Amino acid sequence: MLLAIFHQVEDIMDVQLAFSRDGLFWSRPERRAIVPVGDPGSGDDCSTYAATTLIDLPDGYWGSLYRGGSRLHGVWPDQIGTLFPQYRSEQMRWARWLPHRFCGFEAKEDGSFTILSIRRTKKELHLNYRCKAGGLISVELINRTPTSTFSPSEGIPGFKYEECDLITGDSLDHVITWEGKSDISEVGETVAIRIKMFRAKLFAYMV
């Protein structure tokens, strides 16, 4: 869900992201603008307001129409000429994203995290990611989520970090391989995933 959020101190509005697994309970994980206000004079420098749900655009992007404005929320229309001589009428614009790239885990330098044990529905692990220059990602599979840092689970033979083929560049749907092997059906019905990253951002996964 794309939400219009009012910032009282600055007197502006922007669009933030909320998500739900069931449509009843919602969370805002980052609480920062996904459609921020623009630069002075841009026409949306005081407000952005989500107008539609997401739409699959013909160019492959996800898009949403939003209303951009250059009037602070607390300024009445009859004050515009005095306070905002460069005021522009509100406009409808497109906000666009590559698929599944609203937010993600980012390592500005070294970083790592674990995806908790989940039920596997595919024979391959797919990642949607972007690496900066010199960035890379490495993946290993483990049988279950470690219970503590003092009793870490060993990587599954054949699917360890040292066997993972180098992951670099930028991809919306990259199939992970270990020494050329992508089929992970032998690991069982559930699997946990450990990921190490350097100068990279992971947006989504499918397994």
Secondary structure as UniProt FT lines:
FT   STRAND          2..7
FT   TURN            8..11
FT   STRAND          12..17
FT   TURN            40..41
FT   STRAND          47..50
FT   STRAND          55..56
FT   TURN            58..59
FT   STRAND          62..69
FT   TURN            73..74
FT   HELIX           77..79
FT   HELIX           80..83
FT   TURN            85..86
FT   STRAND          91..97
FT   TURN            99..100
FT   STRAND          105..119
FT   STRAND          126..142
FT   TURN            149..150
FT   TURN            157..158
FT   HELIX           161..163
FT   STRAND          170..175
FT   TURN            179..180
FT   HELIX           185..187
FT   STRAND          190..206
//
